Amino acid sequence: MVHFVGAGSGAKDLITVRGQRLLKEADVVIYAGSLVNPELLEETKEGCRIYNSAKMTLQEVIAVMEQAEAQGKMTVRLHTGDPSIFGAIREQMDLLDRKKISYEVCPGVSSFCGAAASLHAELTLPEVSQTVIITRMAGRTAVPEKESFRSLAAHRATMAVFLSAGLLTEMEQELLSAGYPKDTPAAIVYKATWPEEKKVRCTVSTLAETAQREGIKKTAMIFIGDVLGTREENGYADSRLYAPDFSTEYRKGTDT
């Protein structure tokens, strides 16, 4: 069996209980060495074979899994954050399907969740934004034409942008062209939940200069949206769920 495990956003203790158990039981671990906290490898048992996928091709990763399966070993493929988001797991699972190797997926804490927690931010606020767009800028890897950054930005929903810290000048231009006011709140979180985490708030028009000033060039989550403003700025409404006059199956509302 192969287990794809989300390592969490960075902090060693943000892996799930299930993920930690699988890591302790694994005979083979293939981890994303460029992003996964190496302290997690301390959870592995003696004799566990460990491979750094940052130095491997897809075919080499699958070959290790196939060999482990032939030997009756259990493999953990340790991905950063949650493997369902920019995890490159589908291509691995397709090849395992062809080889008739069983696998399961253990979810993890995505970096956008860790970054939002570090900012004390709620990404969905009543009457401000009820949608979060998770995306990235087009760089060395293209994005579908129908999902161009400018077209997504036109919705003016909360945006959580991965893999784009080196493209902030272009991002500013796209956001402004999509209709964002220059003073729209934004934030950059470098290595969210790691010991070296750095978080800075800025605006749509100061993303690039803020990152340059702070020395942030990669491994950062970018947030854009009015949800990052204060209540005085965005005027968000309280949740109706907890309003005294709001009835649910658990509580009867009262007239006020």
NORTAQUI-V225734 format. One record per backbone hydrogen bond with DSSP energy under -1.0 kcal/mol. CO is the residue of the C=O (numbers start at 1). NH is the residue of the N-H. E is the energy in kcal/mol with one decimal. If there is no record, write none. Layout:
co->CO nh->NH e->E
co->CO nh->NH e->E
This chain:
co->1 nh->75 e->-2.1
co->2 nh->104 e->-2.1
co->3 nh->77 e->-3.1
co->4 nh->106 e->-3.7
co->5 nh->79 e->-2.7
co->8 nh->81 e->-2.9
co->11 nh->14 e->-1.9
co->16 nh->20 e->-2.5
co->17 nh->21 e->-2.1
co->18 nh->22 e->-2.5
co->19 nh->23 e->-2.1
co->20 nh->24 e->-2.0
co->21 nh->25 e->-1.5
co->22 nh->26 e->-1.2
co->27 nh->49 e->-2.6
co->28 nh->76 e->-2.7
co->29 nh->51 e->-3.0
co->30 nh->78 e->-2.1
co->31 nh->33 e->-1.6
co->31 nh->53 e->-2.5
co->32 nh->35 e->-1.8
co->32 nh->36 e->-2.9
co->37 nh->40 e->-1.9
co->38 nh->41 e->-1.5
co->39 nh->42 e->-1.4
co->40 nh->43 e->-1.8
co->41 nh->44 e->-1.4
co->45 nh->48 e->-1.8
co->49 nh->29 e->-2.9
co->51 nh->31 e->-2.6
co->52 nh->55 e->-1.7
co->53 nh->56 e->-1.8
co->57 nh->61 e->-2.1
co->58 nh->62 e->-2.4
co->59 nh->63 e->-2.0
co->60 nh->64 e->-1.7
co->61 nh->65 e->-1.9
co->62 nh->66 e->-2.9
co->63 nh->67 e->-2.3
co->64 nh->68 e->-2.4
co->65 nh->69 e->-2.5
co->66 nh->70 e->-2.1
co->67 nh->71 e->-1.3
co->68 nh->73 e->-3.1
co->69 nh->72 e->-1.5
co->74 nh->27 e->-2.4
co->74 nh->28 e->-1.9
co->75 nh->3 e->-2.8
co->76 nh->30 e->-2.7
co->77 nh->5 e->-2.5
co->78 nh->32 e->-2.1
co->79 nh->7 e->-3.6
co->81 nh->8 e->-1.7
co->82 nh->85 e->-1.8
co->89 nh->93 e->-2.7
co->90 nh->94 e->-2.6
co->91 nh->95 e->-1.4
co->92 nh->96 e->-2.2
co->93 nh->97 e->-2.5
co->94 nh->98 e->-1.8
co->95 nh->99 e->-1.6
co->96 nh->101 e->-2.6
co->97 nh->100 e->-1.2
co->102 nh->2 e->-1.9
co->104 nh->4 e->-3.0
co->106 nh->6 e->-2.2
co->110 nh->114 e->-2.1
co->111 nh->115 e->-2.7
co->112 nh->116 e->-1.9
co->113 nh->117 e->-2.2
co->114 nh->118 e->-2.0
co->115 nh->119 e->-1.7
co->116 nh->121 e->-2.7
co->117 nh->120 e->-1.0
co->125 nh->128 e->-2.2
co->125 nh->129 e->-2.1
co->126 nh->237 e->-1.9
co->129 nh->125 e->-1.5
co->131 nh->158 e->-1.6
co->133 nh->160 e->-2.9
co->135 nh->162 e->-2.9
co->141 nh->139 e->-1.8
co->144 nh->147 e->-2.1
co->145 nh->148 e->-1.3
co->148 nh->152 e->-2.0
co->149 nh->153 e->-2.6
co->150 nh->154 e->-1.3
co->152 nh->155 e->-1.6
co->153 nh->156 e->-1.8
co->158 nh->133 e->-3.1
co->159 nh->224 e->-1.9
co->160 nh->135 e->-2.0
co->161 nh->222 e->-2.1
co->164 nh->167 e->-2.1
co->167 nh->171 e->-2.2
co->168 nh->172 e->-2.5
co->169 nh->173 e->-1.7
co->170 nh->174 e->-2.2
co->171 nh->175 e->-2.7
co->172 nh->176 e->-2.7
co->173 nh->177 e->-2.3
co->174 nh->178 e->-1.5
co->175 nh->180 e->-2.3
co->176 nh->179 e->-1.1
co->181 nh->184 e->-1.8
co->182 nh->205 e->-1.8
co->184 nh->204 e->-1.9
co->185 nh->225 e->-2.3
co->186 nh->202 e->-2.7
co->187 nh->223 e->-2.6
co->188 nh->200 e->-2.6
co->189 nh->221 e->-2.7
co->190 nh->198 e->-1.9
co->191 nh->194 e->-2.0
co->194 nh->197 e->-1.8
co->198 nh->190 e->-3.5
co->200 nh->188 e->-2.8
co->202 nh->186 e->-2.3
co->203 nh->206 e->-1.5
co->206 nh->210 e->-2.1
co->207 nh->211 e->-2.2
co->208 nh->212 e->-2.3
co->209 nh->213 e->-2.3
co->210 nh->214 e->-2.1
co->211 nh->216 e->-2.6
co->219 nh->191 e->-2.7
co->221 nh->189 e->-2.6
co->222 nh->161 e->-3.3
co->223 nh->187 e->-2.1
co->224 nh->159 e->-2.7
co->225 nh->228 e->-1.7
co->226 nh->229 e->-1.9
co->230 nh->234 e->-2.7
co->231 nh->235 e->-2.3
co->240 nh->243 e->-1.5
co->243 nh->246 e->-1.9
co->244 nh->254 e->-2.6
co->251 nh->248 e->-3.4
